Amino acid sequence: MRFDITSRSSFGKARAGIVYTAHGSFETPVFMPVGTHASVKAICPRDLESIGVGIVLANAYHLYLRPGHDLVKRMGGIHRFMAWPHPVLTDSGGFQVYSLADLREISEDGVAFRSHLDGSLHFIGPKESMEIQRDLGADIAMTFDECVPYPSEYDYVSRSVELTARWAERCRDFWNGSEQSLFGIVQGGMYADLREKSAADMVSLVFDGYAIGGLSVGEDMATRLDMIETTKKCLSEDKPVYLMGVGSPEDLIEASLRGVDMFDCVMPTRNARNGMLFTSKGKLSIKNLHFRDDPRPPDDECECYTCANFSRAYLRHLFLSREILAYQLNTLHNISYYMKLMSGIRNAIRQNTLDKFIEKFYERQTLLKEEFS
């Protein structure tokens, strides 16, 4: 993997760049749609390509449980298995294990846990996580880490940071010689000194890139931004920085401003399936009675297939009728919105107009509400 920084903004720490991988390149800052089970829910790879998606995320934990990483390997790897010839990043499974708090036991060697599918007992540690991701064949893999809950006591988070560093070193040692890239994950909860220590640990191990983990777990926006700034200043300037699982439009703008290069989040796809659409004028709940006979598209400034062909009234009808097409069209629109937002951020960085772009974004976020006030 190679990362070239092509532009820097004079406003904040934002930068635009290009990441090159064995399966092609993608521009940064970038948003990666989440394809947990080797599928971005309700949308096919062809449509992802058509709206400019450059990289997707898949999850090692879920693919290990079903259908099995060994099967994916026999099928030719993750790219062939899901018919996606472009870059893929796999999450190591640490966050998913964290979410199984009542079903797992953490030790120095890794985590023993019970499957959320059938209750069967499993174990994943640094070596196992690397083996799973190697077999999946992702372009970018993540080290195995412990994501602590929020809030957590300082002493517990401190011990967790030490454990995450030891796991990261084992991941790196096992990974040496692999053609895939490996990112180290910074943890540390909401404690600035522990974030700095974890970042220093990861930089000392020399990874291809670095991820900021353990955020968007219940903290407020101000705390989240403070932890991003604290972490980012400690990381290698010439490596890509990935903010894991954080992804409202506001998050993407604020974190890009602070120098983050990569993002993922289930928000655009999950919200689409719940009838909430992102637009240039704010959020739109398509099930709202206001839209029962509204002939306009969801967003008259969007050029996606959904907005070019369908009315709010029709989308509301589909959603209330629980038609599968509702989820498909809503998802296509929401991911298109995210792609347009990231493209706008990149262009603003290149043109050194990021301050004006951000100001306009926030000014327009209440326009939709004003239509009905």
N, C-alpha and C positions, 0 to 999 in steps of 0.2 A: 504494500500500500504506500502511496505517496500523497502528501498534502501540500498543495501550493496555495499560499495566500496571495490573492490577486489585487485586493483593494482594502484600504482601511478608511474608516470614517473619522473625521475630526471631531465628531460628536460622540462622546462615550468611547467605548472600547470595541465597537463593532468592526468585524472584518468579513470580507467575502473571499471565498476560495473554491478550490476544486479538489476533491478526493478521487484518486485513481485506484481502481481495484482490478482484479483479474476478470471481473464481469462487467467492466465499464466504469465510467466516472459519474459523479454527481456533484452539483454545485452546492456550496454552503453559504449562509445558513440553510439547513435543510430540515424538513419535517418528514419523518418516516411513518407511514401508516402501519398500524399494528396488525400483523397476520399471525396471531397466536398459534393457531393450528395449521400453519402453512397455507392460510387463506385469510385475506382481508374480508371480513364479514360483509356479505350482500353485494360484493362487486368482484368482477372477474379481472384477471391480469390484463387483458386487452384494454379494458376501460381505464385501468390504472395508468397504462402507458399513454393512452390518448389524452389524459389530463396532466401529463408531465411528472408523474411520480418517478423518482430516480432510484429509490432504495426502499425496501420494506423490512420490517422486523418480524422475526419468528421466535418462538419461545422453546428453549431446550427442555425445560421441565415438562411441559405439556406434550411435546413430541416424543420425549422419552417414554412417557406413560402410554401414549397412543398416537401413532401406530407402532412406535418403537424406533429408535435412531438407527438400529441395525437394518430395519426394513427400508428406511429412507435411503440409507447408503446403498443397499442392493438395487434400489430403483434409480440409481444414478445421482443421488445427492439432492439437496433441497431445491436447487434451481430447476432441475429436470422434473422432480416430483410435483412441483406446483406450477410448472410451465412459466417460470419467471426468470428470464435470462440475464437480468440485471442484478446489481449488488443486493446482498442480504446480510443483515446483522442478526445474530442470535443472542438473546439474554441468557445468562448462565443458569437461571432458575432460582437465584438467591432470593429475589423478591417474592416469588411464588411460595417458597418454603417459609419465608417470613409470615406470609398471610395465613399459614396453617398453624398458628400459634398453639392451638389445642391438640394438634396431631403430630407434633415433632419434638425431637430432643437433640440439642446441639452439643457436640463434643469437639475436642481438638482435631479430630480426623474429618469431621463433616457433620451432616445432619441425617438422622434416622427419622423417617416420617411415614405416615400412612396416606395412601392415595386418596384423593378426594373423590375418585371414581368408584372404588370398590373396597376401600379400607385396607388393601394389601400393604405390607411393610416394605419399605425401600430405603436405600441409603445413597446419598450423593455427597461427595466431598470434592476437593479441588481436582484430583485425578479423574474422578468419574465425570465431573462437569466438562473437563477438557476432552475426554474421550467422546462424550455425547456430541459436543459441538464439532469436533473433528469429523465424526461420522456424518453429521448433517451436512457439512461442507460449506458453511457460511463464509462469506468474505471477511467479516469482522466478528470476532467472538469476544465474550466478556469473562473476566475473572470471576471466580466464585466468592461471594461476600456475605456478610451478615447485615441485613437491613434492620435497624432497631426500631421499635415502636415509638410513637410520640404521644405524650412526653415520656422520657426515660431519665433515670438518675445518672448523674455525671460518672460515677464509678463504673456503672454497668456499661455505659457508652465507651468509656476509656478502655475497658477490657475488650469490648467488641472491636474497637479500632485496632488493637494489637492482634486479635485473632484474624481480622480481615487482612492485615498485612502479611501474616504468616501464610494464610491461604493463598494470597496473591503471589507470593514468592514460589510456592509449590506449583501453582498454575503456570507461572512463567518458566520454571525449570522443566516441567513436563512438556511445555509448548515449544521449546527451543528446537529449531529445525523445521517447523511447520511453515507452509507457504501461506497460511491464513494469518490475518492480523489479529492482535490481541490488545484489548483496552483494559487498563486497571481502573478499579472503581474506588472513588473516595467516599468514605462515610464520616461519621462524627456527630450525628444528630444535629442539635441546634446549638452546639458549643463551638465557638470560633477557634479556640486553641486546639480542640480535637480535630476540627476540619483541617487546620493548618498542618497538624502532625500527620494525619492520614494522607494529605496531598504530598507532603514531603516523602512519606513512605513509598507512595506509588511512583513518584518521579525518580527516586533512587533505584527502583527496580527496572526502569527504562522500558516502558511499553510503547506501542505504536500510537496510542491515543489515550485519553483519560476521560472517565465518566464521573459525573457528580450524582451520586445516589442518595437515597434516603430522604428525599424531599417530596412535597405534595402528599404528606401523610397526616395532615391535620393542622399544620402551622399556618399562620396568617401570611399574607403576601409580603409584608415588610420584612418579616423574619426570613422568609424564603430568599428574597433578593439579597439580604445581608449575607446569608450563607453562600450564595452563588458568588458574590463579590469576594468574600473571604477566601473561597476555594480557588477561584479562577486566577487570582494574583499569585498563587503558589505553584501553578502548573506551567509546564514548558510552553513557551510562546509559539514554537514551531510545530506543535502537535494539535490535532483536532480535539475539541472538548464537547462532550455529549452530556446533556442534561436529561436524566432518565425519568420517564413517566410523567413529565410536566408539560402541559400543552394547551391551556386556554389561549385564545388569540393574544390576550394581554400578557400572558406568561412568555409567549414566543417573542413578542416585541421587546419586553423588558430584559429578557435574558440575552437576546441577540445584541441589544445595546451594550450589555456587559461582557460581550466577547464569546458567547456560547455559539457553537457551530452546528450542533445536531440535536434533534428533539424526537421524541415519540410520545404518543398518548392515545388512549382509546376514545377520548372525548368526541372527535368528529364522527366516528362510526357508531358509538354507543348512543350519543345524542340523536343521531339520525334515526335509529331504530325506536327511539322514544318520541319522535315527532318534533324535535327541536332543531331548527336550521340556523346556521350562521349566515349573516348577510352583511353587506357593506354599511348597513344602517343599524346594526344591532341584531340581537337574537329574535327569532320568530318561532312561536309555538304553532305548528300547522294545524293542531286540533282546535285552536281557538275559534269560537263562533264567529268572530269578525271576518273570517276567511271563507265562510260558507258559500258566498256568491261573488268572491273576489276574482276577477279575470286576470289579474296581473301575475307575472312570474314571481317566485320567491324573492328574487333580487334582480331588479331591472338593470344592474350594472354587471351582471354575471353572464358569461357566454357559454356556460356548460350546457350539456344536452338537456338537462332537466329544465333549466330556466329558458332555454330556447324553444321549448315545445309544450310546457305544461303550466297550467294556472294553479294559483293557491287553492282555488275551489276544488280542482281535480285532485290535488295532492291531499287535501283534507279528506275528501271522499275516500280515497284509497286507504289512508291511514285508519280512519274510523271503521272501514270495512275489513281491516286487517289483511289487505291484499299484500302479497309478497312484493309486488311492484313498488309499493310505497317505500319499503326499506331500501330497495335498490336505487330508486330515484333520489331519495333523501340522502343516502350515503354518497352517491355520485356527486351531488351538489356540495355536501359538506367537505369532502376531500378536495374538490375543485376550489372551494373557497380557501382552504388551507394552502393549496399550491399557489394560488394567486397572491395570498398574503406573503408567503415566503419569497416569491418572485419580486414583489414590491419592495420587501426589505432589502433584498440583494441589489436591486437596481438603485435604491436610495443610497446604499453604501457606496456603490460605484460612482454615483453622481454627486456624492457628498451632500445629500439633501435629507439625511435621515431625521434630523430634527423636525423638518417640515412634514415629513411623512408621518411621524408619530403624532404630531400635533393634530393633523387632519384626521387620523384614525380615531383619536379620542373624541374629537369634536362631533364625529358622525355616529358614535355608538348609541346615542339616545334618540336619533331621528325616527326610528321605527315606533318607539313609544309615543312620540309626539303626534304621530298620525291618529292615535286613538284617544288623545287627551282632550 
